[in-house]
Amino acid sequence: MAQKRGTPVALVPLEHQVGDADVLFVGKLFGNSVVTHHSVREQGTLRDYLVIHGHLEKPAANLARGASAPDGTVIGYVGDSGSPGVVHLHVEVRRAREGVSLSALGPGELAHNSKTVACDPRNVLPLL
């Protein structure tokens, strides 16, 4: 999503999310990235989702793996890390495959199709 450099990126809860999200990863993935973990109730079952926020100018200073991230938490600032000259926010929503523990995955596995499945964000973001 094109946006002005330095625009704060606030966490948005997923539809039917249970509890706060938590920070799963802060570091280099798609440039500077923050990955959050969300538990979502779907048809009576809890499913694990992750949201990748990439190409950030920088992550928010107070974020660390395992930190709670309530709705509205600033997780970083729009930039072009990993894509010089193309200022934008990369947002990718992925659902964990059955039996996969997101907390056990390394950074390179978070977006690997054998561990997580890309989802259309319109299916899990709340309608405004």
C-alpha positions as CSV (number, residue, x, y, z in Angstrom):
1,M,0.0,0.0,0.0
2,A,1.5,3.3,-1.0
3,Q,1.8,5.7,1.8
4,K,4.0,8.7,2.9
5,R,7.4,7.8,4.4
6,G,7.3,7.8,8.2
7,T,3.5,7.3,8.5
8,P,2.9,5.3,11.7
9,V,1.6,1.8,11.2
10,A,-1.0,0.8,13.8
11,L,-2.0,-2.8,14.5
12,V,-5.5,-3.7,13.4
13,P,-7.1,-6.7,15.0
14,L,-8.5,-9.4,12.8
15,E,-12.2,-10.2,12.6
16,H,-13.2,-12.6,15.4
17,Q,-9.8,-12.2,17.1
18,V,-9.6,-13.6,20.6
19,G,-7.4,-11.5,22.9
20,D,-4.6,-9.2,21.9
21,A,-2.1,-10.0,19.2
22,D,1.5,-10.7,20.2
23,V,4.8,-9.9,18.4
24,L,6.2,-13.0,16.7
25,F,9.2,-11.4,15.0
26,V,11.0,-8.0,14.6
27,G,13.8,-7.9,12.0
28,K,14.7,-8.4,8.4
29,L,12.2,-10.4,6.4
30,F,10.7,-8.1,3.7
31,G,13.1,-5.3,4.6
32,N,12.5,-4.2,8.1
33,S,9.5,-6.2,9.2
34,V,7.2,-6.8,12.2
35,V,5.2,-10.1,12.3
36,T,2.3,-10.3,14.7
37,H,0.4,-13.5,15.8
38,H,-3.4,-13.4,16.1
39,S,-5.8,-16.1,17.4
40,V,-9.1,-16.1,15.5
41,R,-12.2,-18.0,16.3
42,E,-13.6,-19.6,13.1
43,Q,-16.6,-21.9,13.3
44,G,-16.0,-22.6,16.9
45,T,-12.3,-23.4,16.5
46,L,-9.3,-21.2,17.3
47,R,-6.9,-20.7,14.3
48,D,-3.5,-19.0,14.3
49,Y,-2.8,-16.2,11.8
50,L,0.2,-14.0,11.3
51,V,0.3,-10.6,9.8
52,I,3.6,-9.5,8.1
53,H,4.2,-5.7,8.0
54,G,7.1,-5.2,5.7
55,H,9.4,-2.6,4.1
56,L,9.1,-0.4,7.2
57,E,11.4,2.5,7.6
58,K,11.9,1.2,11.1
59,P,10.0,-0.9,13.6
60,A,8.7,0.9,16.8
61,A,11.4,1.0,19.4
62,N,9.5,-0.8,22.1
63,L,8.7,-4.0,20.2
64,A,10.2,-7.3,21.0
65,R,9.3,-11.0,20.4
66,G,6.6,-12.1,22.8
67,A,5.3,-8.6,23.6
68,S,1.5,-8.1,23.7
69,A,0.2,-5.9,20.9
70,P,-3.3,-4.5,21.6
71,D,-5.4,-2.9,18.9
72,G,-3.9,0.4,17.8
73,T,-0.3,-0.4,18.9
74,V,2.2,1.5,16.7
75,I,4.4,-1.3,15.3
76,G,6.5,0.7,12.9
77,Y,6.7,3.5,10.2
78,V,6.2,3.2,6.5
79,G,9.4,3.2,4.5
80,D,11.3,1.5,1.6
81,S,13.7,-0.9,3.4
82,G,14.3,-3.9,1.1
83,S,12.8,-1.9,-1.9
84,P,14.8,1.3,-2.2
85,G,12.8,4.2,-3.7
86,V,9.5,2.4,-3.5
87,V,7.9,3.8,-0.3
88,H,5.0,1.5,0.7
89,L,3.7,-0.8,3.4
90,H,3.7,-4.5,2.6
91,V,0.9,-6.3,4.5
92,E,0.5,-10.0,4.2
93,V,-1.9,-12.2,6.1
94,R,-1.1,-15.9,6.5
95,R,-2.9,-18.7,8.4
96,A,-0.8,-21.4,10.1
97,R,-1.3,-24.9,8.7
98,E,-2.8,-27.5,11.1
99,G,-0.2,-28.7,13.6
100,V,2.2,-25.8,13.1
101,S,3.3,-23.8,16.1
102,L,4.0,-20.3,14.9
103,S,6.2,-19.6,18.0
104,A,8.5,-22.5,16.9
105,L,9.2,-21.1,13.4
106,G,12.3,-19.3,12.4
107,P,12.1,-16.1,10.4
108,G,12.6,-17.9,7.1
109,E,9.8,-20.3,7.8
110,L,7.1,-17.6,8.6
111,A,6.2,-17.1,5.0
112,H,7.0,-20.6,3.8
113,N,4.0,-22.3,2.1
114,S,4.6,-25.6,3.9
115,K,4.1,-23.8,7.3
116,T,1.6,-21.0,6.6
117,V,-0.9,-20.2,3.8
118,A,-1.4,-16.8,2.3
119,C,-4.9,-15.4,2.8
120,D,-6.9,-12.6,1.2
121,P,-6.8,-9.9,3.9
122,R,-10.3,-8.9,3.1
123,N,-11.5,-12.3,4.5
124,V,-10.1,-11.6,8.0
125,L,-9.9,-7.8,8.4
126,P,-13.0,-6.2,10.0
127,L,-15.3,-4.2,7.8
128,L,-15.1,-0.4,8.4
